[in-house]
Amino acid sequence: MDLLLFGIPALVAIVGAIAMLLSRNAVHSALYLLLNFAAISVLYLLLQAPFLFATQLIIYAGAIIVLFLFVVMLLGAERDEQTPHANPWQNRGAIVGGVLLLVELALLYVNNPGTIPIAANLDDGFAAPTEIAKALFTTHLLPFEIASFVLLTALIGVVVLHQRRS
Amino acid sequence: MTWLDILILLVRCLVLALASATLFAYFTLFERRLLAKFQHRIGPNRAGYIPLPGGKKLFGGWLQPAADAVKLFLKEDVVPAMADKWVYIMAPGFAVVPALIIWVAIPLGTWPDGMGGNWLHYAPIDVGVLYLLAVTSIGVYGIAIAGWASNNKYSMIGGVRASAQVISYELALGFAILAVVMQNSTFRTEEIVTSQGLIWNIIPQFLGFIIFLIASTAEVVRSPFDLVEAEQELVGGYNTEYGSMKFALFFMSEYIKLIAMNAIAVTLFLGGGNFPGIDTLVAAIKTSNGDTIAYAVQGALTLGAFLLKTTALSFLSVWVRASVPRVRYDQLMHLGWKVLLPLGLFNVVMTAVFGVLFPADSLIAKIIMCVVGVIVVVIVSATATPKHAKRGVTLVNPSAGN
């Protein structure tokens, strides 16, 4: 039962990711990405982290992919234009890198049989909103502030670019 | 969890889905009759009535929703030749599913099942409020991909407008809800309802309530924010190419989302199933008739109070639709980004300041917050209208003479 509950969303996530890469149509790609994000949010739910489940849905599914769709629809850029790749080695490099990662994963698994830690074996409520807030504002305050600073920079950049044009 | 539990859960889900579909059907009748009254018409008053002596007709029009459904069922189901077939077929599903699953996190009342559960609250999850936000935000997919998949200019413009509008108003909606979460310091919807007691959240969060009402109307793309399906410009907007039951599904999801938004407003701001006097009555029945009957009476009364408040807000929605003309696109964006978003931020800051300055549940703090909220709403609504139409959207040339 556990394996089934984990396996279905995991499989859906992988299929969604691959289909997103292979799809020739940008809107289809965005929808497959949505499928992938939804499956990953279900995985968060299985890890007893409903807060992450909800934020994953709100931010990725509810905002980012809607923006993708908006831009694609606004520009009418659904079709993949057959432009030559800027870097001809990109595809081959990606394949080699992917294979290397898979080999590494397999080696790790073969060398440490049975000692791979379970992803989440913590108390109930370790990912409750209050716990996450505590962690963000005490232990991980600096990375949190740096991340918000990066976002602020992007925001100011948009304003500056807009001012320059008009 | 045994098979029996799963079976009970399935039956409850079926009941919920059927109940929301019925609610939708009769909301359309409610709206059409009311709109007719607002416009000095009669409205649908024929299909199905109870004849009374003297030629009077009782409940005229109560079968009208059934007649509409039959009409839509019998229409031919067409898929446009140039449409993206699978996405076109999937889009109504994308629209309906969020509208139905949003109900599970809303406490519809209190009917304790004797084992710590509540028959009228399907999923008491610890991030209930965030679940509501998540489902609301994925509700736009149905409209956006329907517009794209139809392969029609008008549909496409409708879809683009929908995605831009929903993203813009989601922020204000989120801030309004965040202030409620801060006020009651919980993400659980049922705890928000119980902690409101007799002084509902609308008093300390008056500003938040107004923001929520406007933003939720825009979020479900309903008039006066229905640029998505502005029939004078876009034929029918995103659903131009849809017919038969597929169109009916869009229609249904739109109305169910509206009712669900009103139900969320009732839960967050108007005390859910709370009503003065229910608690004392239930306590009296509990001593005279035992727990089971008392729980059933409590369930019926709280559900009734909840539906009453939802109906009142739905009436407000119809009223707004009958009285306010559709906004222009620049007004829409102005309202969302330059008025509601700063107001929402202000409300969050105010809630935080009052939460620190005053002890929890302080009546004085709530009253001061209400007064501040009313003053801010009055000032902003008097001053924050865009003075001039932006360059490029003025449709009438003033120098051309009249």
Interface residues (C-beta under 8 A of the other chain):
Chain A: N25 V27 H28 L31 L34 P50 F51 F53 A54 T55 L57 I58 A61 G62 A63 V66 L67 L69 F70 M73 L74 E78 G125 A128 P129
Chain B: D84 V87 I125 D126 V127 L130 Y131 L133 A134 V135 T136 S137 I138 V140 Y141 A144 I145 G147 W148 M156 G159 V160 S163 A164 V166 I167 E170 F187
